């Protein structure tokens, strides 16, 4: 079965690693945006992408604990 293709499953697939890094800095406390970045980084295997993935995972956990602590 042929799938539709495109970038529907990767809304950040068109972004460079530099753009993902900038988006991460701008979205540090937003777990929804960090989830999107984390999902995109799952497709990338360069050293730089893996390092960013580690950072985003830590920021994501912190944002989630901040949100759950505020409720």
C-alpha positions as CSV (number, residue, x, y, z in Angstrom):
1,X,0.0,0.0,0.0
2,X,1.4,3.3,-1.0
3,X,1.3,6.1,1.6
4,X,0.6,9.7,0.7
5,X,4.2,10.7,1.5
6,X,5.0,14.3,2.1
7,X,6.0,15.7,5.4
8,X,2.8,15.3,7.3
9,X,4.5,13.1,9.9
10,X,7.5,15.4,10.1
11,X,6.3,19.0,10.5
12,X,9.9,20.1,11.3
13,X,11.6,17.9,8.7
14,X,12.4,20.9,6.5
15,X,14.3,22.7,9.2
16,X,18.1,22.7,9.5
17,X,19.8,21.7,12.6
18,X,20.6,25.4,13.2
19,X,16.9,26.2,13.0
20,X,16.0,23.4,15.4
21,X,18.6,24.7,17.8
22,X,17.1,28.2,17.6
23,X,13.6,26.9,18.0
24,X,14.7,24.9,21.0
25,X,16.1,28.1,22.7
26,X,12.9,30.0,21.9
27,X,10.7,27.1,23.2
28,X,12.6,26.1,26.3
29,X,9.5,25.9,28.6
30,X,6.9,24.8,26.0
31,X,6.6,21.0,26.3
32,X,4.4,20.8,23.2
33,X,7.0,22.5,21.0
34,X,9.8,20.5,22.6
35,X,7.8,17.3,21.8
36,X,7.8,18.2,18.1
37,X,11.5,18.9,18.1
38,X,12.2,15.7,19.9
39,X,10.2,13.7,17.4
40,X,12.1,15.3,14.5
41,X,15.4,14.6,16.1
42,X,14.5,10.9,16.3
43,X,15.0,10.9,12.5
44,X,18.4,12.5,12.6
45,X,21.6,10.7,13.4
46,X,24.5,13.2,13.3
47,X,26.5,13.9,16.4
48,X,25.1,17.4,16.6
49,X,21.5,16.2,16.3
50,X,22.1,13.5,19.0
51,X,23.5,16.2,21.3
52,X,20.5,18.4,20.7
53,X,18.2,15.5,21.3
54,X,19.8,14.9,24.7
55,X,19.3,18.6,25.6
56,X,15.7,18.7,24.3
57,X,14.9,15.5,26.3
58,X,16.1,17.2,29.5
59,X,14.3,20.4,28.8
60,X,11.1,18.4,27.9
61,X,11.3,16.6,31.3
62,X,11.8,19.9,33.1
63,X,8.9,21.5,31.3
64,X,6.6,18.6,32.1
65,X,7.5,18.6,35.8
66,X,7.1,22.4,35.9
67,X,3.6,22.1,34.3
68,X,2.5,19.2,36.6
69,X,3.9,21.0,39.7
70,X,1.9,24.2,38.8
71,X,-1.4,22.3,38.8
